[in-house]
Amino acid sequence: MSQNPTPAGQDSEAELVELEHALWRAETRFDRTFMERTLADDFSEFGRSGRVHTRADTLGVAGDTIQATLRDIEVDRVTDDVALVTYVSEVQTEQLHVANRASLWVRRDGRWQLRFHQGTPLS
């Protein structure tokens, strides 16, 4: 549930949800220019595996098709320029991997950038 139900806030919430989805689509996830614009210089991630990933690690990943469903997405505006986006991911590989996800987004120079992400597996 959003904290700031203003029209501008709703636009930002829709943009953040779209950015989260874009990070899972192969055509944007493996587009280096898109990822360099989207990941903050100080980005880090605690992956579903428990591994810590840096911005350089993430930018260096070559990819393939990702079959993922994102559900129960919520945007919580911490401030006008900081938002926490939470959701559940379902990633299909040889088996189904379900995880709770949390992304911390910051707006810098007029655009949203991903500062931190965490994936925690669900049993």
N, CA, C and O atoms as a MOPAC input file, in Angstrom:
PM7 MOZYME 1SCF
protein

 N      0.85000 1    -1.17400 1     0.00000 1
 C      0.00000 1     0.00000 1     0.00000 1
 C      0.88800 1     1.22700 1     0.00000 1
 O      1.87200 1     1.28200 1     0.73800 1
 N      0.55700 1     2.20100 1    -0.80900 1
 C      1.39500 1     3.38700 1    -0.91300 1
 C      1.13900 1     4.33100 1     0.24700 1
 O      0.05600 1     4.34000 1     0.83300 1
 N      2.14400 1     5.11900 1     0.56700 1
 C      2.04300 1     6.09700 1     1.63900 1
 C      1.65300 1     7.46900 1     1.13400 1
 O      1.05100 1     8.24500 1     1.87600 1
 N      1.98500 1     7.79700 1    -0.13500 1
 C      1.72000 1     9.11100 1    -0.70200 1
 C      0.76300 1     8.97500 1    -1.88100 1
 O      1.21600 1     8.74700 1    -3.00300 1
 N     -0.55000 1     9.10600 1    -1.66300 1
 C     -1.49600 1     8.87900 1    -2.74700 1
 C     -1.71500 1    10.08200 1    -3.64900 1
 O     -2.80800 1    10.24600 1    -4.19200 1
 N     -0.71800 1    10.91700 1    -3.82100 1
 C     -0.85400 1    12.06000 1    -4.71500 1
 C     -0.71100 1    11.59700 1    -6.15100 1
 O     -0.09700 1    10.55800 1    -6.39200 1
 N     -1.25400 1    12.32700 1    -7.11400 1
 C     -1.09300 1    11.92700 1    -8.51200 1
 C      0.36900 1    11.75900 1    -8.90800 1
 O      0.70400 1    10.79300 1    -9.59500 1
 N      1.25500 1    12.67700 1    -8.49200 1
 C      2.68300 1    12.53600 1    -8.81400 1
 C      3.24300 1    11.28100 1    -8.17000 1
 O      4.04800 1    10.57500 1    -8.77700 1
 N      2.82100 1    10.99800 1    -6.94300 1
 C      3.26300 1     9.79600 1    -6.25400 1
 C      2.79700 1     8.54800 1    -6.97400 1
 O      3.53700 1     7.56700 1    -7.05900 1
 N      1.56400 1     8.57200 1    -7.50000 1
 C      1.04700 1     7.42700 1    -8.23700 1
 C      1.84900 1     7.20600 1    -9.51100 1
 O      2.11900 1     6.06300 1    -9.87900 1
 N      2.23700 1     8.29400 1   -10.19600 1
 C      3.06800 1     8.16100 1   -11.39100 1
 C      4.39100 1     7.49700 1   -11.03800 1
 O      4.85000 1     6.60300 1   -11.74800 1
 N      5.00300 1     7.93300 1    -9.94500 1
 C      6.27100 1     7.35500 1    -9.52000 1
 C      6.10100 1     5.89300 1    -9.14000 1
 O      6.96400 1     5.06600 1    -9.43700 1
 N      4.99700 1     5.57400 1    -8.48900 1
 C      4.75000 1     4.17800 1    -8.11000 1
 C      4.62500 1     3.29500 1    -9.34200 1
 O      5.18300 1     2.19900 1    -9.37400 1
 N      3.91100 1     3.75000 1   -10.34600 1
 C      3.78500 1     2.98300 1   -11.58600 1
 C      5.14000 1     2.83800 1   -12.26500 1
 O      5.45400 1     1.77800 1   -12.80700 1
 N      5.94200 1     3.89400 1   -12.23800 1
 C      7.27900 1     3.84600 1   -12.82800 1
 C      8.15600 1     2.83300 1   -12.08700 1
 O      8.89200 1     2.07500 1   -12.71900 1
 N      8.08500 1     2.81300 1   -10.76400 1
 C      8.87600 1     1.87300 1    -9.97700 1
 C      8.46000 1     0.42700 1   -10.24700 1
 O      9.31300 1    -0.45400 1   -10.36100 1
 N      7.18000 1     0.18600 1   -10.34800 1
 C      6.70300 1    -1.16900 1   -10.66200 1
 C      7.20600 1    -1.58000 1   -12.04300 1
 O      7.64100 1    -2.71700 1   -12.23200 1
 N      7.15000 1    -0.66600 1   -13.00300 1
 C      7.64800 1    -0.97000 1   -14.34800 1
 C      9.15300 1    -1.23400 1   -14.32700 1
 O      9.62500 1    -2.14300 1   -15.01000 1
 N      9.90500 1    -0.46600 1   -13.56400 1
 C     11.34800 1    -0.69300 1   -13.45300 1
 C     11.64300 1    -2.06800 1   -12.85800 1
 O     12.54900 1    -2.76100 1   -13.32200 1
 N     10.89000 1    -2.46400 1   -11.83900 1
 C     11.08700 1    -3.80100 1   -11.25800 1
 C     10.85400 1    -4.87900 1   -12.32100 1
 O     11.64800 1    -5.81000 1   -12.45000 1
 N      9.77800 1    -4.75000 1   -13.07000 1
 C      9.49900 1    -5.72700 1   -14.13000 1
 C     10.61000 1    -5.71700 1   -15.17900 1
 O     11.00000 1    -6.77300 1   -15.67700 1
 N     11.12200 1    -4.52500 1   -15.51700 1
 C     12.17100 1    -4.42100 1   -16.53500 1
 C     13.43600 1    -5.16600 1   -16.11200 1
 O     14.15700 1    -5.70000 1   -16.95400 1
 N     13.70100 1    -5.19900 1   -14.80500 1
 C     14.88700 1    -5.89900 1   -14.32600 1
 C     14.79100 1    -7.41400 1   -14.51700 1
 O     15.79300 1    -8.11800 1   -14.40100 1
 N     13.60200 1    -7.91000 1   -14.80500 1
 C     13.38600 1    -9.34000 1   -15.01000 1
 C     13.23500 1    -9.70700 1   -16.48200 1
 O     13.25800 1   -10.88900 1   -16.82600 1
 N     13.07900 1    -8.70900 1   -17.36000 1
 C     12.93400 1    -8.98800 1   -18.79800 1
 C     14.30800 1    -9.01900 1   -19.45100 1
 O     15.11800 1    -8.11700 1   -19.23800 1
 N     14.57300 1   -10.04400 1   -20.24000 1
 C     15.89000 1   -10.22400 1   -20.85300 1
 C     16.30300 1    -8.99900 1   -21.68600 1
 O     17.46500 1    -8.59600 1   -21.64900 1
 N     15.37200 1    -8.41200 1   -22.42600 1
 C     15.74200 1    -7.30400 1   -23.32400 1
 C     16.20200 1    -6.06200 1   -22.57400 1
 O     16.90100 1    -5.22900 1   -23.15100 1
 N     15.83700 1    -5.91500 1   -21.32400 1
 C     16.32100 1    -4.77600 1   -20.54200 1
 C     17.36600 1    -5.22200 1   -19.51700 1
 O     18.34500 1    -4.51100 1   -19.29000 1
 N     17.17400 1    -6.37400 1   -18.90400 1
 C     18.10300 1    -6.87700 1   -17.87900 1
 C     19.51300 1    -7.06500 1   -18.44200 1
 O     20.49600 1    -6.86100 1   -17.73000 1
 N     19.61600 1    -7.44300 1   -19.69000 1
 C     20.92700 1    -7.69000 1   -20.29300 1
 C     21.32800 1    -6.58800 1   -21.27300 1
 O     22.21600 1    -6.77100 1   -22.10600 1
 N     20.65300 1    -5.43300 1   -21.15500 1
 C     21.00800 1    -4.23000 1   -21.91400 1
 C     21.90100 1    -3.38900 1   -20.99800 1
 O     21.41900 1    -2.75600 1   -20.05800 1
 N     23.18200 1    -3.38800 1   -21.27700 1
 C     24.14600 1    -2.73400 1   -20.38400 1
 C     23.82700 1    -1.25200 1   -20.18200 1
 O     23.94400 1    -0.75200 1   -19.06300 1
 N     23.43400 1    -0.55200 1   -21.22000 1
 C     23.11300 1     0.87400 1   -21.09500 1
 C     21.94600 1     1.07400 1   -20.13000 1
 O     21.99900 1     1.94500 1   -19.26100 1
 N     20.89300 1     0.26800 1   -20.28300 1
 C     19.74500 1     0.35900 1   -19.37500 1
 C     20.17900 1     0.09100 1   -17.93700 1
 O     19.81300 1     0.83300 1   -17.02600 1
 N     20.95800 1    -0.96800 1   -17.73500 1
 C     21.37200 1    -1.34700 1   -16.38500 1
 C     22.30000 1    -0.30300 1   -15.75800 1
 O     22.19900 1    -0.03500 1   -14.56000 1
 N     23.19100 1     0.28400 1   -16.54000 1
 C     24.07100 1     1.32600 1   -16.00300 1
 C     23.27500 1     2.53900 1   -15.54700 1
 O     23.62300 1     3.17100 1   -14.54900 1
 N     22.21200 1     2.87000 1   -16.26600 1
 C     21.34800 1     3.98800 1   -15.86100 1
 C     20.49900 1     3.62500 1   -14.63800 1
 O     20.19500 1     4.48400 1   -13.81000 1
 N     20.12200 1     2.36100 1   -14.53300 1
 C     19.17900 1     1.94000 1   -13.50700 1
 C     19.84500 1     1.62200 1   -12.17700 1
 O     19.28200 1     1.91900 1   -11.12300 1
 N     21.02400 1     1.02800 1   -12.20400 1
 C     21.71100 1     0.68600 1   -10.95600 1
 C     22.50500 1     1.88500 1   -10.45400 1
 O     23.29500 1     2.47200 1   -11.19300 1
 N     22.29100 1     2.23900 1    -9.20400 1
 C     23.05800 1     3.32000 1    -8.58800 1
 C     24.52900 1     2.92600 1    -8.52300 1
 O     24.86000 1     1.74100 1    -8.49200 1
 N     25.40200 1     3.91700 1    -8.50400 1
 C     26.83600 1     3.64700 1    -8.41800 1
 C     27.18600 1     2.82400 1    -7.17200 1
 O     28.14100 1     2.04700 1    -7.18500 1
 N     26.41300 1     2.99800 1    -6.10700 1
 C     26.66900 1     2.28000 1    -4.85800 1
 C     25.71100 1     1.09200 1    -4.66100 1
 O     25.45800 1     0.67900 1    -3.52900 1
 N     25.18800 1     0.55300 1    -5.75100 1
 C     24.26300 1    -0.58700 1    -5.69600 1
 C     24.93800 1    -1.82200 1    -5.09300 1
 O     26.11900 1    -2.08500 1    -5.32100 1
 N     24.14800 1    -2.57000 1    -4.31400 1
 C     24.54900 1    -3.89300 1    -3.85200 1
 C     23.29700 1    -4.74400 1    -3.70100 1
 O     22.17700 1    -4.23800 1    -3.63000 1
 N     23.52200 1    -6.04600 1    -3.65300 1
 C     22.39500 1    -6.98500 1    -3.56100 1
 C     22.77800 1    -8.15700 1    -2.67200 1
 O     23.89600 1    -8.66700 1    -2.73600 1
 N     21.82600 1    -8.57500 1    -1.84000 1
 C     21.92200 1    -9.84500 1    -1.13600 1
 C     21.03900 1   -10.79700 1    -1.93500 1
 O     19.81300 1   -10.71000 1    -1.87500 1
 N     21.65800 1   -11.69900 1    -2.67500 1
 C     20.91300 1   -12.58400 1    -3.55700 1
 C     20.16500 1   -13.67300 1    -2.81600 1
 O     20.40900 1   -13.94200 1    -1.64000 1
 N     19.24200 1   -14.29300 1    -3.54600 1
 C     18.45300 1   -15.39300 1    -3.01000 1
 C     19.35600 1   -16.51600 1    -2.51900 1
 O     19.00700 1   -17.24200 1    -1.58800 1
 N     20.52400 1   -16.65500 1    -3.15300 1
 C     21.49700 1   -17.68200 1    -2.78800 1
 C     22.24500 1   -17.34300 1    -1.50100 1
 O     22.90800 1   -18.20400 1    -0.92300 1
 N     22.13900 1   -16.08300 1    -1.04800 1
 C     22.89000 1   -15.63800 1     0.11200 1
 C     24.16400 1   -14.90200 1    -0.27000 1
 O     24.82300 1   -14.31300 1     0.58700 1
 N     24.51100 1   -14.93100 1    -1.53800 1
 C     25.71500 1   -14.25800 1    -2.01800 1
 C     25.48100 1   -12.75100 1    -2.10300 1
 O     24.37600 1   -12.30100 1    -2.40500 1
 N     26.53100 1   -11.97700 1    -1.83300 1
 C     26.48000 1   -10.52100 1    -1.97600 1
 C     26.98300 1   -10.16700 1    -3.36800 1
 O     28.05400 1   -10.61300 1    -3.77800 1
 N     26.20900 1    -9.36600 1    -4.09400 1
 C     26.55600 1    -8.94900 1    -5.44600 1
 C     26.80100 1    -7.44300 1    -5.45800 1
 O     26.05800 1    -6.68100 1    -4.84100 1
 N     27.83900 1    -7.02600 1    -6.15800 1
 C     28.12900 1    -5.60600 1    -6.34000 1
 C     27.52600 1    -5.13500 1    -7.65700 1
 O     26.98700 1    -5.92500 1    -8.43100 1
 N     27.62800 1    -3.84800 1    -7.89100 1
 C     27.17900 1    -3.28400 1    -9.17000 1
 C     27.96800 1    -3.91100 1   -10.31500 1
 O     27.39300 1    -4.28800 1   -11.33600 1
 N     29.28500 1    -4.02000 1   -10.14400 1
 C     30.13600 1    -4.60400 1   -11.19300 1
 C     29.74500 1    -6.05800 1   -11.47000 1
 O     29.70700 1    -6.47900 1   -12.62600 1
 N     29.45300 1    -6.82700 1   -10.41400 1
 C     29.00900 1    -8.21300 1   -10.59800 1
 C     27.74300 1    -8.25800 1   -11.44400 1
 O     27.62800 1    -9.05000 1   -12.37800 1
 N     26.81200 1    -7.40400 1   -11.10000 1
 C     25.50700 1    -7.40500 1   -11.75500 1
 C     25.61700 1    -6.95700 1   -13.20600 1
 O     24.97300 1    -7.53200 1   -14.08300 1
 N     26.42200 1    -5.94200 1   -13.46300 1
 C     26.59400 1    -5.47200 1   -14.83500 1
 C     27.32400 1    -6.49300 1   -15.69300 1
 O     27.17000 1    -6.50300 1   -16.91400 1
 N     28.11600 1    -7.34700 1   -15.06500 1
 C     28.89400 1    -8.32200 1   -15.79900 1
 C     28.16800 1    -9.60500 1   -16.14600 1
 O     28.74400 1   -10.48100 1   -16.79100 1
 N     26.92500 1    -9.73700 1   -15.73600 1
 C     26.17900 1   -10.96900 1   -15.98300 1
 C     25.68200 1   -10.99800 1   -17.42000 1
 O     25.01300 1   -10.07300 1   -17.88100 1
 N     26.01700 1   -12.06800 1   -18.11200 1
 C     25.45400 1   -12.30000 1   -19.44400 1
 C     24.17100 1   -13.08900 1   -19.23900 1
 O     24.03900 1   -13.82500 1   -18.26100 1
 N     23.23000 1   -12.93800 1   -20.15700 1
 C     21.96900 1   -13.54500 1   -19.84500 1
 C     21.27600 1   -14.29600 1   -20.93000 1
 O     21.73200 1   -14.42700 1   -22.06600 1
 N     20.15100 1   -14.77700 1   -20.50800 1
 C     19.28100 1   -15.58200 1   -21.31700 1
 C     17.85900 1   -15.19100 1   -20.93200 1
 O     17.65300 1   -14.22200 1   -20.20000 1
 N     16.91200 1   -15.91900 1   -21.40800 1
 C     15.52000 1   -15.65900 1   -21.06700 1
 C     15.28100 1   -15.96600 1   -19.59300 1
 O     15.74400 1   -16.98100 1   -19.07200 1
 N     14.56200 1   -15.08600 1   -18.94000 1
 C     14.17900 1   -15.29200 1   -17.54900 1
 C     12.66700 1   -15.49200 1   -17.51800 1
 O     11.91100 1   -14.64100 1   -17.98500 1
 N     12.24000 1   -16.60700 1   -16.97200 1
 C     10.80600 1   -16.84700 1   -16.82900 1
 C     10.43400 1   -16.55800 1   -15.38400 1
 O     10.63100 1   -17.39400 1   -14.50100 1
 N      9.89400 1   -15.36800 1   -15.15000 1
 C      9.56900 1   -14.96000 1   -13.79100 1
 C      8.19400 1   -14.31300 1   -13.74500 1
 O      7.75600 1   -13.64200 1   -14.67800 1
 N      7.54500 1   -14.54200 1   -12.63500 1
 C      6.28900 1   -13.87100 1   -12.32900 1
 C      6.51900 1   -13.07300 1   -11.05700 1
 O      7.05900 1   -13.59600 1   -10.08200 1
 N      6.11100 1   -11.80400 1   -11.06400 1
 C      6.19500 1   -10.96300 1    -9.88100 1
 C      4.78100 1   -10.74000 1    -9.38000 1
 O      3.89300 1   -10.35700 1   -10.14200 1
 N      4.57700 1   -10.98100 1    -8.09500 1
 C      3.22600 1   -10.80400 1    -7.53800 1
 C      3.29100 1   -10.09200 1    -6.18300 1
 O      4.34600 1    -9.98200 1    -5.55900 1
 N      2.14100 1    -9.62500 1    -5.76500 1
 C      2.00400 1    -8.94000 1    -4.47000 1
 C      2.95000 1    -7.74600 1    -4.36100 1
 O      3.56100 1    -7.52800 1    -3.31500 1
 N      3.07000 1    -6.97400 1    -5.44300 1
 C      3.97500 1    -5.82600 1    -5.45300 1
 C      3.36700 1    -4.67800 1    -4.63900 1
 O      2.20800 1    -4.30200 1    -4.81900 1
 N      4.18900 1    -4.14200 1    -3.74500 1
 C      3.78400 1    -2.98200 1    -2.95000 1
 C      4.88900 1    -1.93900 1    -3.00800 1
 O      6.07500 1    -2.26300 1    -2.96300 1
 N      4.47900 1    -0.68800 1    -3.10800 1
 C      5.41400 1     0.43300 1    -3.12100 1
 C      5.15200 1     1.26700 1    -1.87500 1
 O      4.04000 1     1.74700 1    -1.65700 1
 N      6.18300 1     1.43000 1    -1.06700 1
 C      6.09500 1     2.24200 1     0.14700 1
 C      7.03700 1     3.42800 1    -0.01500 1
 O      8.25800 1     3.27000 1    -0.00600 1
 N      6.45700 1     4.61700 1    -0.16400 1
 C      7.27100 1     5.83000 1    -0.31300 1
 C      7.79800 1     6.22500 1     1.06000 1
 O      7.03400 1     6.64000 1     1.93100 1
 N      9.09200 1     6.09500 1     1.24600 1
 C      9.73500 1     6.46200 1     2.50000 1
 C      9.84000 1     7.98900 1     2.57900 1
 O      9.52300 1     8.59700 1     3.60100 1
 N     10.29400 1     8.59100 1     1.47000 1
 C     10.30300 1    10.05000 1     1.30300 1
 C      9.93000 1    10.28400 1    -0.15800 1
 O      9.64800 1     9.33100 1    -0.88500 1
 N      9.92700 1    11.53300 1    -0.58900 1
 C      9.63600 1    11.80700 1    -1.99700 1
 C     10.65700 1    11.15800 1    -2.92000 1
 O     10.32900 1    10.80600 1    -4.05300 1
 N     11.89200 1    10.99500 1    -2.45000 1
 C     12.97000 1    10.49200 1    -3.29500 1
 C     13.50300 1     9.12100 1    -2.88800 1
 O     14.54700 1     8.69300 1    -3.38200 1
 N     12.80700 1     8.43500 1    -2.00100 1
 C     13.20000 1     7.09100 1    -1.57200 1
 C     11.94700 1     6.22600 1    -1.49200 1
 O     10.93000 1     6.62700 1    -0.92500 1
 N     12.04200 1     5.01700 1    -2.07700 1
 C     10.89700 1     4.10700 1    -2.04300 1
 C     11.38200 1     2.68700 1    -1.81500 1
 O     12.44000 1     2.28600 1    -2.30000 1
 N     10.59300 1     1.93800 1    -1.07000 1
 C     10.83900 1     0.51900 1    -0.85000 1
 C      9.78300 1    -0.24700 1    -1.63600 1
 O      8.58400 1    -0.06700 1    -1.42400 1
 N     10.23900 1    -1.09600 1    -2.53700 1
 C      9.32900 1    -1.92200 1    -3.33100 1
 C      9.51700 1    -3.36600 1    -2.87500 1
 O     10.63300 1    -3.88600 1    -2.87400 1
 N      8.41700 1    -4.00600 1    -2.48900 1
 C      8.47100 1    -5.40500 1    -2.06300 1
 C      7.54600 1    -6.22900 1    -2.93600 1
 O      6.53000 1    -5.73500 1    -3.42400 1
 N      7.90500 1    -7.49400 1    -3.13000 1
 C      7.08700 1    -8.39400 1    -3.93200 1
 C      7.57100 1    -9.82300 1    -3.75300 1
 O      8.57800 1   -10.07700 1    -3.09100 1
 N      6.84500 1   -10.73800 1    -4.34600 1
 C      7.23100 1   -12.14700 1    -4.37500 1
 C      7.57300 1   -12.48300 1    -5.82000 1
 O      6.81100 1   -12.17400 1    -6.73600 1
 N      8.74100 1   -13.12700 1    -6.01800 1
 C      9.11900 1   -13.57800 1    -7.35900 1
 C      8.95800 1   -15.08600 1    -7.44400 1
 O      9.22500 1   -15.81900 1    -6.49200 1
 N      8.51800 1   -15.52100 1    -8.60600 1
 C      8.44800 1   -16.94700 1    -8.92200 1
 C      9.25900 1   -17.13200 1   -10.19400 1
 O      8.85600 1   -16.67700 1   -11.26500 1
 N     10.40300 1   -17.80100 1   -10.07800 1
 C     11.31600 1   -17.98800 1   -11.20100 1
 C     11.33100 1   -19.46700 1   -11.56100 1
 O     11.61400 1   -20.32800 1   -10.72800 1
 N     11.02000 1   -19.73600 1   -12.82400 1
 C     10.97900 1   -21.11300 1   -13.29800 1
 C     12.29400 1   -21.48000 1   -13.97100 1
 O     12.64900 1   -20.89900 1   -14.99700 1
 N     13.00800 1   -22.42800 1   -13.40900 1
 C     14.15600 1   -23.04500 1   -14.06000 1
 C     13.79600 1   -24.52600 1   -14.16600 1
 O     12.69700 1   -24.86100 1   -14.60800 1
 N     14.69900 1   -25.40900 1   -13.76900 1
 C     14.32500 1   -26.82500 1   -13.70600 1
 C     13.24200 1   -27.03900 1   -12.64500 1
 O     12.45600 1   -27.98400 1   -12.71200 1
 N     13.22800 1   -26.13900 1   -11.67500 1
 C     12.19700 1   -26.14800 1   -10.64100 1
 C     11.74100 1   -24.71800 1   -10.38100 1
 O     12.34000 1   -23.76500 1   -10.88000 1
 N     10.68700 1   -24.57900 1    -9.60400 1
 C     10.16000 1   -23.25500 1    -9.27700 1
 C     10.88400 1   -22.70800 1    -8.05200 1
 O     10.94500 1   -23.37200 1    -7.01700 1
 N     11.43700 1   -21.48500 1    -8.16800 1
 C     12.10400 1   -20.80800 1    -7.05600 1
 C     11.25000 1   -19.60900 1    -6.66900 1
 O     11.03600 1   -18.70600 1    -7.47900 1
 N     10.76300 1   -19.59900 1    -5.43400 1
 C      9.91700 1   -18.51800 1    -4.94000 1
 C     10.70200 1   -17.75700 1    -3.87500 1
 O     11.33100 1   -18.36000 1    -3.00600 1
 N     10.66000 1   -16.43400 1    -3.95100 1
 C     11.41800 1   -15.61600 1    -2.99700 1
 C     10.68000 1   -14.33100 1    -2.67100 1
 O      9.98100 1   -13.76500 1    -3.51100 1
 N     10.84700 1   -13.88500 1    -1.44000 1
 C     10.44700 1   -12.52900 1    -1.07800 1
 C     11.52900 1   -11.60100 1    -1.59200 1
 O     12.71600 1   -11.91400 1    -1.49000 1
 N     11.13400 1   -10.46500 1    -2.14300 1
 C     12.07200 1    -9.50700 1    -2.71700 1
 C     11.81800 1    -8.13100 1    -2.11100 1
 O     10.68400 1    -7.75900 1    -1.80900 1
 N     12.91700 1    -7.38600 1    -1.94400 1
 C     12.82400 1    -6.00100 1    -1.48100 1
 C     13.85000 1    -5.17700 1    -2.24900 1
 O     15.01600 1    -5.55900 1    -2.35400 1
 N     13.40900 1    -4.05000 1    -2.78200 1
 C     14.28400 1    -3.14200 1    -3.52700 1
 C     14.17800 1    -1.75200 1    -2.93500 1
 O     13.08100 1    -1.24700 1    -2.69600 1
 N     15.32300 1    -1.14000 1    -2.70100 1
 C     15.36500 1     0.23500 1    -2.23400 1
 C     15.74900 1     1.11500 1    -3.41300 1
 O     16.84600 1     1.00200 1    -3.95900 1
 N     14.82900 1     1.99400 1    -3.79700 1
 C     15.02500 1     2.90000 1    -4.93600 1
 C     15.23600 1     4.30900 1    -4.42000 1
 O     14.57400 1     4.73900 1    -3.47500 1
 N     16.16300 1     5.02900 1    -5.04600 1
 C     16.40200 1     6.44200 1    -4.72900 1
 C     16.28300 1     7.24500 1    -6.01900 1
 O     16.71400 1     6.80300 1    -7.08500 1
 N     15.69700 1     8.41800 1    -5.90500 1
 C     15.59800 1     9.28700 1    -7.08200 1
 C     16.76900 1    10.25900 1    -7.02800 1
 O     16.89200 1    11.06500 1    -6.10600 1
 N     17.63100 1    10.16000 1    -8.04800 1
 C     18.80800 1    11.02000 1    -8.15900 1
 C     18.78600 1    11.67000 1    -9.53100 1
 O     18.56200 1    11.00200 1   -10.54100 1
 N     19.01600 1    12.95800 1    -9.56200 1
 C     19.02200 1    13.69700 1   -10.83200 1
 C     17.74900 1    13.45500 1   -11.63200 1
 O     17.78600 1    13.35200 1   -12.85800 1
 N     16.62100 1    13.36400 1   -10.92600 1
 C     15.32600 1    13.25100 1   -11.57900 1
 C     14.94300 1    11.86000 1   -12.05900 1
 O     13.89400 1    11.70100 1   -12.68400 1
 N     15.76600 1    10.83900 1   -11.78600 1
 C     15.38800 1     9.49100 1   -12.21800 1
 C     15.60400 1     8.50000 1   -11.07900 1
 O     16.46600 1     8.69100 1   -10.22100 1
 N     14.80400 1     7.44200 1   -11.09000 1
 C     14.89700 1     6.40600 1   -10.07800 1
 C     16.07700 1     5.49100 1   -10.37800 1
 O     16.29600 1     5.08600 1   -11.52000 1
 N     16.83700 1     5.17300 1    -9.32400 1
 C     17.93800 1     4.22300 1    -9.43200 1
 C     17.83500 1     3.21300 1    -8.29300 1
 O     17.45700 1     3.54500 1    -7.16900 1
 N     18.18000 1     1.98400 1    -8.61600 1
 C     18.14600 1     0.91000 1    -7.62900 1
 C     19.40400 1     0.97400 1    -6.78200 1
 O     20.51200 1     0.84600 1    -7.30300 1
 N     19.24300 1     1.16900 1    -5.48800 1
 C     20.36300 1     1.30000 1    -4.54900 1
 C     20.69300 1    -0.03200 1    -3.88600 1
 O     21.86300 1    -0.35200 1    -3.67800 1
 N     19.64700 1    -0.82100 1    -3.55000 1
 C     19.84500 1    -2.08800 1    -2.84400 1
 C     18.71100 1    -3.03900 1    -3.19000 1
 O     17.56700 1    -2.62600 1    -3.37500 1
 N     19.05000 1    -4.32500 1    -3.27400 1
 C     18.03100 1    -5.34900 1    -3.52000 1
 C     18.35000 1    -6.57500 1    -2.67100 1
 O     19.51400 1    -6.91500 1    -2.45900 1
 N     17.30100 1    -7.22900 1    -2.19100 1
 C     17.48700 1    -8.47700 1    -1.45200 1
 C     16.43600 1    -9.48200 1    -1.86800 1
 O     15.26000 1    -9.15200 1    -2.01800 1
 N     16.88300 1   -10.72600 1    -2.05300 1
 C     15.98400 1   -11.83900 1    -2.32400 1
 C     16.14400 1   -12.87100 1    -1.22200 1
 O     17.25600 1   -13.30000 1    -0.91400 1
 N     15.01600 1   -13.26800 1    -0.62700 1
 C     15.03800 1   -14.27200 1     0.44600 1
 C     14.15000 1   -15.43200 1     0.01600 1
 O     12.95200 1   -15.24900 1    -0.20100 1
 N     14.73500 1   -16.64100 1    -0.10900 1
 C     13.93600 1   -17.77700 1    -0.57700 1
 C     12.81100 1   -18.13600 1     0.38400 1
 O     12.94400 1   -18.02900 1     1.60300 1
 N     11.70400 1   -18.56300 1    -0.20400 1
 C     10.59000 1   -19.09100 1     0.56600 1
 C     10.60900 1   -20.61500 1     0.43500 1
 O     10.91700 1   -21.15200 1    -0.62900 1
 N     10.28100 1   -21.29100 1     1.50600 1
 C     10.28300 1   -22.75600 1     1.42200 1
 C      8.96300 1   -23.25600 1     0.88400 1
 O      8.77300 1   -24.46400 1     0.74100 1

